[in-house]
Structures are given as C-alpha cells and as structure tokens.
C-alpha cells in the first residue's frame, strides 16, 4: 500500500453505504482518480466540506495494488466554489465539464496540460459567470485537442494546402478537415469565421478568449457549438451528457 499526495479538483461524488462516498476527481499527478472517502457523511468528519463538487483540494490517498478505487486519507481545501453553488447555470456548466473529463481523461495517468487547462476554465467561469458559454466552447476544443481528437485546422488532410482563402473547409466522417477541392464539398462545411474561432482558442487563455468572443455573431456561436457537439458525439459514439444550451 502506497501513500500519495496531489492537488485535485473534485468532479462528482456518489453516496456509498451509510456514511461513505465515492469521489471522482481530476488530479495533477495521477489524472482521473476514483476513491472512497470513509465516514465523510457523518456530521463530524475529517473531510469537512472539502468533498463538495468542484472544490480544489490537496489530497492525500492510499493506493493498493490492482485496486481501481483509492482510499482518501486527508484533504485540505485550496479553493472552494461554495459561493457559486446557488448559480444553477454555472453548476450545470461545471457538471458538463466534469462529465467530459470522466469520459475523456485517462485514469491514473497524469496530464499536466489537461489539468492546467481545466483549472483555468473553472477559474474563468468563477471570475466571470456570464462568460460560461464561451468558456465551455474553449474547454471542448482544448479537451479534444489534448486528447488527440481535434482535426488539424491548419492544412487540408489530403493536399496539405493551408486554409488561407475565404472558402469554407469541410469536416469529413473521419474527423479530418479538407479543402473545397479535395472534399468536393462533402461533409460539414466550416465557415471561415468558425475556423477563426478555433484558431483563436490556441492563442489565448479561456478568460481572455471569452472576453474577446463576447461580440461574435450568433450564427458563428451556433455553428461552433454544433461543430464541437458533432466531434464529441462522434468520438464518444453517443451524445454528450447534459450539455448546457444557451438562449440565442
Ligand atoms: Zn485539399
């Protein structure tokens, strides 16, 4: 049995037996972790409020060989999101990001870029809840990119020519992006404006991206949302769970 310490973001908890919980979190040094927190539902317990979803904690846990579930030993709150718990839209957005992480992140496998990107997105929403929609788009694009599912938006998958002109590019069933000539206009047409948004996510932090995207036209917003939805659904081979929708 080994003892580990890591920073971790609580994603979801499930009640177990009378007083315990199963906790799913994204950790900095071990990726997605599922663990048992014993007696945490008793009135006085050593975990206190640290296991509330979306709390950032310092976590100490035991891991037994060949056991999928770890045992939570100690926790310390680094960042509580209790002040946002009455904001239903923000909570739905956090849950959605948590769901996607549970679908995409590798268990027991550190991914520092994914961890830092996730934290930056949670922080961006906490600072500016009104930017939730754009932060979620940013999160989807980066999650797909870091997990290797985002098409190459720089050049046509067939002829390698760059997407510089004003004409749309086309997303094929194989999730590759092609120019007009190579795709013969088959697949989902991706407007230049959407293309531009995807390229912009590469350069900016989530909060900066959301700030700059506030003036983007509704049509582009909708199209980008449909595009990420299509790619995520294709990769998961089902629809993403409970994806928040936004009034246009
Ligand atoms: Zn081409």
py3Dmol code that shows the C-alpha trace and the ligand (Angstrom):
import py3Dmol

protein = """\
ATOM      1  CA  UNK A   1       0.000   0.000   0.000  1.00  0.00           C
ATOM      2  CA  UNK A   2       1.417   3.390  -1.009  1.00  0.00           C
ATOM      3  CA  UNK A   3       0.639   6.902   0.136  1.00  0.00           C
ATOM      4  CA  UNK A   4       0.364   9.757  -2.387  1.00  0.00           C
ATOM      5  CA  UNK A   5      -0.244  13.469  -2.231  1.00  0.00           C
ATOM      6  CA  UNK A   6      -1.598  15.603  -5.058  1.00  0.00           C
ATOM      7  CA  UNK A   7      -3.663  18.642  -5.904  1.00  0.00           C
ATOM      8  CA  UNK A   8      -7.097  17.608  -7.225  1.00  0.00           C
ATOM      9  CA  UNK A   9     -10.385  19.015  -8.466  1.00  0.00           C
ATOM     10  CA  UNK A  10     -13.499  17.199  -7.216  1.00  0.00           C
ATOM     11  CA  UNK A  11     -15.748  16.362 -10.186  1.00  0.00           C
ATOM     12  CA  UNK A  12     -18.500  14.218  -8.725  1.00  0.00           C
ATOM     13  CA  UNK A  13     -19.469  12.255  -5.641  1.00  0.00           C
ATOM     14  CA  UNK A  14     -21.772   9.267  -5.112  1.00  0.00           C
ATOM     15  CA  UNK A  15     -23.126   8.035  -1.819  1.00  0.00           C
ATOM     16  CA  UNK A  16     -21.860   4.650  -0.761  1.00  0.00           C
ATOM     17  CA  UNK A  17     -23.219   2.542   2.092  1.00  0.00           C
ATOM     18  CA  UNK A  18     -24.358   4.529   5.132  1.00  0.00           C
ATOM     19  CA  UNK A  19     -21.666   7.080   5.678  1.00  0.00           C
ATOM     20  CA  UNK A  20     -19.203   6.865   2.794  1.00  0.00           C
ATOM     21  CA  UNK A  21     -18.837   8.466  -0.589  1.00  0.00           C
ATOM     22  CA  UNK A  22     -17.190   7.563  -3.837  1.00  0.00           C
ATOM     23  CA  UNK A  23     -15.377  10.631  -5.104  1.00  0.00           C
ATOM     24  CA  UNK A  24     -14.217  11.214  -8.668  1.00  0.00           C
ATOM     25  CA  UNK A  25     -11.562  13.864  -9.156  1.00  0.00           C
ATOM     26  CA  UNK A  26      -9.055  15.102 -11.676  1.00  0.00           C
ATOM     27  CA  UNK A  27      -5.665  15.170 -10.012  1.00  0.00           C
ATOM     28  CA  UNK A  28      -2.493  16.899 -11.072  1.00  0.00           C
ATOM     29  CA  UNK A  29      -0.149  13.969 -10.605  1.00  0.00           C
ATOM     30  CA  UNK A  30      -2.367  10.961 -11.358  1.00  0.00           C
ATOM     31  CA  UNK A  31      -5.064  12.112 -13.787  1.00  0.00           C
ATOM     32  CA  UNK A  32      -8.570  10.829 -13.132  1.00  0.00           C
ATOM     33  CA  UNK A  33      -8.897   9.189  -9.717  1.00  0.00           C
ATOM     34  CA  UNK A  34     -11.845   7.388  -8.151  1.00  0.00           C
ATOM     35  CA  UNK A  35     -11.645   6.953  -4.418  1.00  0.00           C
ATOM     36  CA  UNK A  36     -13.597   6.127  -1.292  1.00  0.00           C
ATOM     37  CA  UNK A  37     -13.945   8.700   1.463  1.00  0.00           C
ATOM     38  CA  UNK A  38     -14.875   6.756   4.593  1.00  0.00           C
ATOM     39  CA  UNK A  39     -17.344   8.214   7.091  1.00  0.00           C
ATOM     40  CA  UNK A  40     -17.458  11.524   5.235  1.00  0.00           C
ATOM     41  CA  UNK A  41     -21.234  11.753   5.562  1.00  0.00           C
ATOM     42  CA  UNK A  42     -21.126  11.751   9.335  1.00  0.00           C
ATOM     43  CA  UNK A  43     -21.785  15.099  10.930  1.00  0.00           C
ATOM     44  CA  UNK A  44     -18.299  15.460  12.308  1.00  0.00           C
ATOM     45  CA  UNK A  45     -15.763  14.077   9.892  1.00  0.00           C
ATOM     46  CA  UNK A  46     -12.216  14.862   8.946  1.00  0.00           C
ATOM     47  CA  UNK A  47     -13.129  15.777   5.363  1.00  0.00           C
ATOM     48  CA  UNK A  48     -15.472  18.619   6.296  1.00  0.00           C
ATOM     49  CA  UNK A  49     -16.768  20.445   3.217  1.00  0.00           C
ATOM     50  CA  UNK A  50     -13.730  19.573   1.115  1.00  0.00           C
ATOM     51  CA  UNK A  51     -15.538  16.939  -0.952  1.00  0.00           C
ATOM     52  CA  UNK A  52     -18.179  19.256  -2.368  1.00  0.00           C
ATOM     53  CA  UNK A  53     -18.102  19.030  -6.181  1.00  0.00           C
ATOM     54  CA  UNK A  54     -15.739  21.460  -7.946  1.00  0.00           C
ATOM     55  CA  UNK A  55     -13.691  22.174  -4.823  1.00  0.00           C
ATOM     56  CA  UNK A  56      -9.947  22.290  -5.390  1.00  0.00           C
ATOM     57  CA  UNK A  57      -8.123  20.340  -2.704  1.00  0.00           C
ATOM     58  CA  UNK A  58      -4.835  18.977  -1.571  1.00  0.00           C
ATOM     59  CA  UNK A  59      -5.444  15.262  -1.387  1.00  0.00           C
ATOM     60  CA  UNK A  60      -3.570  12.510   0.420  1.00  0.00           C
ATOM     61  CA  UNK A  61      -4.635   8.990  -0.511  1.00  0.00           C
ATOM     62  CA  UNK A  62      -3.656   5.357  -0.260  1.00  0.00           C
ATOM     63  CA  UNK A  63      -3.439   3.149  -3.264  1.00  0.00           C
ATOM     64  CA  UNK A  64      -3.489  -0.620  -3.111  1.00  0.00           C
ATOM     65  CA  UNK A  65      -2.025  -2.607  -5.939  1.00  0.00           C
ATOM     66  CA  UNK A  66      -4.526  -3.758  -8.552  1.00  0.00           C
ATOM     67  CA  UNK A  67      -7.320  -1.781  -6.944  1.00  0.00           C
ATOM     68  CA  UNK A  68      -9.244   0.648  -9.100  1.00  0.00           C
ATOM     69  CA  UNK A  69     -10.525   2.650  -6.113  1.00  0.00           C
ATOM     70  CA  UNK A  70      -8.072   4.538  -3.919  1.00  0.00           C
ATOM     71  CA  UNK A  71      -8.730   5.458  -0.260  1.00  0.00           C
ATOM     72  CA  UNK A  72      -8.923   9.109   0.687  1.00  0.00           C
ATOM     73  CA  UNK A  73      -6.893   9.808   3.780  1.00  0.00           C
ATOM     74  CA  UNK A  74      -6.688  13.586   4.149  1.00  0.00           C
ATOM     75  CA  UNK A  75      -7.969  16.629   2.331  1.00  0.00           C
ATOM     76  CA  UNK A  76      -7.375  20.337   2.573  1.00  0.00           C
ATOM     77  CA  UNK A  77      -9.417  22.950   0.718  1.00  0.00           C
ATOM     78  CA  UNK A  78      -7.408  25.152  -1.626  1.00  0.00           C
ATOM     79  CA  UNK A  79     -10.313  26.777  -3.443  1.00  0.00           C
ATOM     80  CA  UNK A  80     -13.978  26.425  -2.551  1.00  0.00           C
ATOM     81  CA  UNK A  81     -16.723  27.227  -5.061  1.00  0.00           C
ATOM     82  CA  UNK A  82     -19.394  27.365  -2.408  1.00  0.00           C
ATOM     83  CA  UNK A  83     -20.209  30.981  -3.359  1.00  0.00           C
ATOM     84  CA  UNK A  84     -21.345  29.745  -6.797  1.00  0.00           C
ATOM     85  CA  UNK A  85     -23.408  26.792  -5.610  1.00  0.00           C
ATOM     86  CA  UNK A  86     -26.706  28.672  -5.974  1.00  0.00           C
ATOM     87  CA  UNK A  87     -25.961  29.616  -9.602  1.00  0.00           C
ATOM     88  CA  UNK A  88     -27.712  26.789 -11.480  1.00  0.00           C
ATOM     89  CA  UNK A  89     -26.236  27.699 -14.870  1.00  0.00           C
ATOM     90  CA  UNK A  90     -22.677  27.707 -13.547  1.00  0.00           C
ATOM     91  CA  UNK A  91     -23.232  24.417 -11.710  1.00  0.00           C
ATOM     92  CA  UNK A  92     -24.619  22.857 -14.921  1.00  0.00           C
ATOM     93  CA  UNK A  93     -21.558  24.114 -16.796  1.00  0.00           C
ATOM     94  CA  UNK A  94     -19.171  22.701 -14.186  1.00  0.00           C
ATOM     95  CA  UNK A  95     -21.033  19.364 -14.251  1.00  0.00           C
ATOM     96  CA  UNK A  96     -20.776  19.250 -18.012  1.00  0.00           C
ATOM     97  CA  UNK A  97     -17.008  19.811 -17.914  1.00  0.00           C
ATOM     98  CA  UNK A  98     -16.773  17.156 -15.191  1.00  0.00           C
ATOM     99  CA  UNK A  99     -18.748  14.689 -17.336  1.00  0.00           C
ATOM    100  CA  UNK A 100     -16.463  15.255 -20.301  1.00  0.00           C
ATOM    101  CA  UNK A 101     -13.378  14.783 -18.135  1.00  0.00           C
ATOM    102  CA  UNK A 102     -14.784  11.494 -16.840  1.00  0.00           C
ATOM    103  CA  UNK A 103     -15.339  10.450 -20.463  1.00  0.00           C
ATOM    104  CA  UNK A 104     -12.018  11.609 -21.876  1.00  0.00           C
ATOM    105  CA  UNK A 105      -9.330  11.799 -19.179  1.00  0.00           C
ATOM    106  CA  UNK A 106      -7.208   8.721 -18.604  1.00  0.00           C
ATOM    107  CA  UNK A 107      -7.487   7.168 -15.110  1.00  0.00           C
ATOM    108  CA  UNK A 108      -4.239   7.074 -13.131  1.00  0.00           C
ATOM    109  CA  UNK A 109      -2.352   8.898 -15.845  1.00  0.00           C
ATOM    110  CA  UNK A 110      -1.078  12.437 -15.279  1.00  0.00           C
ATOM    111  CA  UNK A 111      -1.742  15.007 -17.986  1.00  0.00           C
ATOM    112  CA  UNK A 112      -0.463  18.330 -16.755  1.00  0.00           C
ATOM    113  CA  UNK A 113      -1.719  20.312 -19.766  1.00  0.00           C
ATOM    114  CA  UNK A 114      -5.225  18.940 -19.329  1.00  0.00           C
ATOM    115  CA  UNK A 115      -5.131  19.626 -15.608  1.00  0.00           C
ATOM    116  CA  UNK A 116      -3.984  23.223 -16.016  1.00  0.00           C
ATOM    117  CA  UNK A 117      -6.432  23.900 -18.855  1.00  0.00           C
ATOM    118  CA  UNK A 118      -9.297  22.523 -16.746  1.00  0.00           C
ATOM    119  CA  UNK A 119      -8.361  24.629 -13.749  1.00  0.00           C
ATOM    120  CA  UNK A 120      -8.083  27.741 -15.923  1.00  0.00           C
ATOM    121  CA  UNK A 121     -11.588  27.121 -17.312  1.00  0.00           C
ATOM    122  CA  UNK A 122     -13.142  26.605 -13.870  1.00  0.00           C
ATOM    123  CA  UNK A 123     -11.404  29.744 -12.677  1.00  0.00           C
ATOM    124  CA  UNK A 124     -12.529  31.759 -15.730  1.00  0.00           C
ATOM    125  CA  UNK A 125     -16.183  30.853 -15.084  1.00  0.00           C
ATOM    126  CA  UNK A 126     -15.796  31.590 -11.365  1.00  0.00           C
ATOM    127  CA  UNK A 127     -14.452  35.049 -12.170  1.00  0.00           C
ATOM    128  CA  UNK A 128     -16.990  35.842 -14.914  1.00  0.00           C
ATOM    129  CA  UNK A 129     -20.045  33.526 -14.795  1.00  0.00           C
ATOM    130  CA  UNK A 130     -21.611  35.369 -17.746  1.00  0.00           C
ATOM    131  CA  UNK A 131     -18.827  34.036 -19.979  1.00  0.00           C
ATOM    132  CA  UNK A 132     -19.825  30.416 -19.302  1.00  0.00           C
ATOM    133  CA  UNK A 133     -20.869  29.587 -22.870  1.00  0.00           C
ATOM    134  CA  UNK A 134     -17.570  30.667 -24.407  1.00  0.00           C
ATOM    135  CA  UNK A 135     -15.512  29.018 -21.714  1.00  0.00           C
ATOM    136  CA  UNK A 136     -17.359  25.748 -22.384  1.00  0.00           C
ATOM    137  CA  UNK A 137     -16.570  26.022 -26.107  1.00  0.00           C
ATOM    138  CA  UNK A 138     -12.935  26.721 -25.258  1.00  0.00           C
ATOM    139  CA  UNK A 139     -12.899  23.735 -22.909  1.00  0.00           C
ATOM    140  CA  UNK A 140     -14.391  21.415 -25.548  1.00  0.00           C
ATOM    141  CA  UNK A 141     -11.911  22.495 -28.207  1.00  0.00           C
ATOM    142  CA  UNK A 142      -8.893  22.095 -25.904  1.00  0.00           C
ATOM    143  CA  UNK A 143     -10.097  18.806 -24.451  1.00  0.00           C
ATOM    144  CA  UNK A 144     -10.437  17.390 -27.980  1.00  0.00           C
ATOM    145  CA  UNK A 145      -7.042  18.796 -28.906  1.00  0.00           C
ATOM    146  CA  UNK A 146      -5.201  17.467 -25.847  1.00  0.00           C
ATOM    147  CA  UNK A 147      -6.796  14.038 -26.219  1.00  0.00           C
ATOM    148  CA  UNK A 148      -5.878  13.935 -29.902  1.00  0.00           C
ATOM    149  CA  UNK A 149      -9.343  14.204 -31.466  1.00  0.00           C
ATOM    150  CA  UNK A 150      -9.313  17.735 -32.839  1.00  0.00           C
ATOM    151  CA  UNK A 151      -8.839  17.852 -36.615  1.00  0.00           C
ATOM    152  CA  UNK A 152      -5.840  19.736 -37.992  1.00  0.00           C
ATOM    153  CA  UNK A 153      -7.182  23.210 -38.653  1.00  0.00           C
ATOM    154  CA  UNK A 154      -4.035  24.415 -40.400  1.00  0.00           C
ATOM    155  CA  UNK A 155      -3.949  22.383 -43.584  1.00  0.00           C
ATOM    156  CA  UNK A 156      -6.083  20.088 -45.758  1.00  0.00           C
ATOM    157  CA  UNK A 157      -5.705  16.436 -44.714  1.00  0.00           C
ATOM    158  CA  UNK A 158      -5.303  15.397 -48.376  1.00  0.00           C
ATOM    159  CA  UNK A 159      -3.388  18.062 -50.315  1.00  0.00           C
ATOM    160  CA  UNK A 160      -1.781  19.753 -47.280  1.00  0.00           C
ATOM    161  CA  UNK A 161      -2.596  23.223 -48.587  1.00  0.00           C
ATOM    162  CA  UNK A 162      -3.283  25.808 -45.877  1.00  0.00           C
ATOM    163  CA  UNK A 163      -6.803  27.086 -45.238  1.00  0.00           C
ATOM    164  CA  UNK A 164      -5.990  30.675 -46.092  1.00  0.00           C
ATOM    165  CA  UNK A 165      -8.718  31.580 -48.564  1.00  0.00           C
ATOM    166  CA  UNK A 166     -12.229  32.719 -47.785  1.00  0.00           C
ATOM    167  CA  UNK A 167     -13.882  29.474 -48.849  1.00  0.00           C
ATOM    168  CA  UNK A 168     -15.143  27.064 -46.162  1.00  0.00           C
ATOM    169  CA  UNK A 169     -13.359  23.873 -45.223  1.00  0.00           C
ATOM    170  CA  UNK A 170     -15.162  20.537 -44.846  1.00  0.00           C
ATOM    171  CA  UNK A 171     -15.168  18.122 -41.940  1.00  0.00           C
ATOM    172  CA  UNK A 172     -15.373  14.515 -43.136  1.00  0.00           C
ATOM    173  CA  UNK A 173     -16.838  11.482 -41.369  1.00  0.00           C
ATOM    174  CA  UNK A 174     -13.260  10.531 -40.411  1.00  0.00           C
ATOM    175  CA  UNK A 175     -12.964  13.847 -38.479  1.00  0.00           C
ATOM    176  CA  UNK A 176     -10.410  15.145 -40.985  1.00  0.00           C
ATOM    177  CA  UNK A 177     -10.629  18.597 -42.463  1.00  0.00           C
ATOM    178  CA  UNK A 178     -10.315  19.079 -46.219  1.00  0.00           C
ATOM    179  CA  UNK A 179     -10.318  21.932 -48.684  1.00  0.00           C
ATOM    180  CA  UNK A 180     -13.182  22.502 -51.104  1.00  0.00           C
ATOM    181  CA  UNK A 181     -11.388  20.765 -53.964  1.00  0.00           C
ATOM    182  CA  UNK A 182     -10.371  17.614 -52.067  1.00  0.00           C
ATOM    183  CA  UNK A 183     -13.666  17.237 -50.178  1.00  0.00           C
ATOM    184  CA  UNK A 184     -15.819  18.126 -53.207  1.00  0.00           C
ATOM    185  CA  UNK A 185     -17.999  19.892 -50.641  1.00  0.00           C
ATOM    186  CA  UNK A 186     -18.852  16.638 -48.853  1.00  0.00           C
ATOM    187  CA  UNK A 187     -19.140  16.695 -45.056  1.00  0.00           C
ATOM    188  CA  UNK A 188     -19.881  19.567 -42.689  1.00  0.00           C
ATOM    189  CA  UNK A 189     -18.960  22.955 -44.126  1.00  0.00           C
ATOM    190  CA  UNK A 190     -16.991  25.014 -41.654  1.00  0.00           C
ATOM    191  CA  UNK A 191     -17.230  28.733 -42.217  1.00  0.00           C
ATOM    192  CA  UNK A 192     -14.134  30.869 -42.135  1.00  0.00           C
ATOM    193  CA  UNK A 193     -15.465  32.651 -39.024  1.00  0.00           C
ATOM    194  CA  UNK A 194     -15.712  29.364 -37.099  1.00  0.00           C
ATOM    195  CA  UNK A 195     -12.287  28.381 -38.334  1.00  0.00           C
ATOM    196  CA  UNK A 196     -11.049  31.686 -36.961  1.00  0.00           C
ATOM    197  CA  UNK A 197     -12.579  30.964 -33.542  1.00  0.00           C
ATOM    198  CA  UNK A 198     -10.843  27.608 -33.364  1.00  0.00           C
ATOM    199  CA  UNK A 199      -7.514  29.182 -34.210  1.00  0.00           C
ATOM    200  CA  UNK A 200      -8.076  31.892 -31.594  1.00  0.00           C
ATOM    201  CA  UNK A 201      -8.541  29.331 -28.794  1.00  0.00           C
ATOM    202  CA  UNK A 202      -4.973  28.186 -29.456  1.00  0.00           C
ATOM    203  CA  UNK A 203      -3.532  31.595 -28.644  1.00  0.00           C
ATOM    204  CA  UNK A 204      -5.487  32.780 -25.605  1.00  0.00           C
ATOM    205  CA  UNK A 205      -6.349  31.803 -22.049  1.00  0.00           C
ATOM    206  CA  UNK A 206     -10.024  30.859 -21.513  1.00  0.00           C
ATOM    207  CA  UNK A 207     -10.884  34.126 -19.797  1.00  0.00           C
ATOM    208  CA  UNK A 208      -9.191  36.223 -22.486  1.00  0.00           C
ATOM    209  CA  UNK A 209     -10.818  34.140 -25.229  1.00  0.00           C
ATOM    210  CA  UNK A 210     -14.276  34.517 -23.680  1.00  0.00           C
ATOM    211  CA  UNK A 211     -13.745  38.235 -23.285  1.00  0.00           C
ATOM    212  CA  UNK A 212     -12.823  38.678 -26.944  1.00  0.00           C
ATOM    213  CA  UNK A 213     -15.640  36.395 -28.107  1.00  0.00           C
ATOM    214  CA  UNK A 214     -18.415  38.450 -26.480  1.00  0.00           C
ATOM    215  CA  UNK A 215     -19.039  40.335 -29.733  1.00  0.00           C
ATOM    216  CA  UNK A 216     -19.042  37.283 -32.008  1.00  0.00           C
ATOM    217  CA  UNK A 217     -22.266  36.946 -34.066  1.00  0.00           C
ATOM    218  CA  UNK A 218     -24.937  34.440 -33.009  1.00  0.00           C
ATOM    219  CA  UNK A 219     -24.566  32.433 -36.224  1.00  0.00           C
ATOM    220  CA  UNK A 220     -20.878  31.780 -35.508  1.00  0.00           C
ATOM    221  CA  UNK A 221     -21.662  30.884 -31.890  1.00  0.00           C
ATOM    222  CA  UNK A 222     -24.252  28.367 -33.012  1.00  0.00           C
ATOM    223  CA  UNK A 223     -22.047  26.886 -35.685  1.00  0.00           C
ATOM    224  CA  UNK A 224     -19.091  26.428 -33.344  1.00  0.00           C
ATOM    225  CA  UNK A 225     -21.366  24.795 -30.748  1.00  0.00           C
ATOM    226  CA  UNK A 226     -22.728  22.392 -33.380  1.00  0.00           C
ATOM    227  CA  UNK A 227     -19.246  21.558 -34.586  1.00  0.00           C
ATOM    228  CA  UNK A 228     -17.804  20.643 -31.173  1.00  0.00           C
ATOM    229  CA  UNK A 229     -21.010  18.736 -30.394  1.00  0.00           C
ATOM    230  CA  UNK A 230     -20.639  16.714 -33.580  1.00  0.00           C
ATOM    231  CA  UNK A 231     -16.988  15.854 -32.937  1.00  0.00           C
ATOM    232  CA  UNK A 232     -17.589  14.919 -29.274  1.00  0.00           C
ATOM    233  CA  UNK A 233     -20.594  12.744 -30.205  1.00  0.00           C
ATOM    234  CA  UNK A 234     -18.569  11.020 -32.901  1.00  0.00           C
ATOM    235  CA  UNK A 235     -15.690  10.286 -30.550  1.00  0.00           C
ATOM    236  CA  UNK A 236     -17.934   9.067 -27.705  1.00  0.00           C
ATOM    237  CA  UNK A 237     -20.261   7.274 -30.130  1.00  0.00           C
ATOM    238  CA  UNK A 238     -23.145   8.837 -28.215  1.00  0.00           C
ATOM    239  CA  UNK A 239     -24.351  12.285 -27.316  1.00  0.00           C
ATOM    240  CA  UNK A 240     -22.511  14.119 -24.521  1.00  0.00           C
ATOM    241  CA  UNK A 241     -24.439  14.035 -21.239  1.00  0.00           C
ATOM    242  CA  UNK A 242     -26.454  17.097 -20.194  1.00  0.00           C
ATOM    243  CA  UNK A 243     -24.810  19.725 -22.332  1.00  0.00           C
ATOM    244  CA  UNK A 244     -25.993  23.197 -21.325  1.00  0.00           C
ATOM    245  CA  UNK A 245     -27.782  25.161 -24.020  1.00  0.00           C
ATOM    246  CA  UNK A 246     -27.821  28.916 -24.216  1.00  0.00           C
ATOM    247  CA  UNK A 247     -30.522  31.308 -25.368  1.00  0.00           C
ATOM    248  CA  UNK A 248     -29.508  32.840 -28.673  1.00  0.00           C
TER     249      UNK A 248
END
"""
ligand_1 = """\
1
ZN
Zn -7.064 19.690 -50.243
"""
view = py3Dmol.view(width=600, height=400)
view.addModel(protein, "pdb")
view.setStyle({"model": 0}, {"cartoon": {"style": "trace"}})
view.addModel(ligand_1, "xyz")
view.setStyle({"model": 1}, {"stick": {}})
view.zoomTo()
view.show()
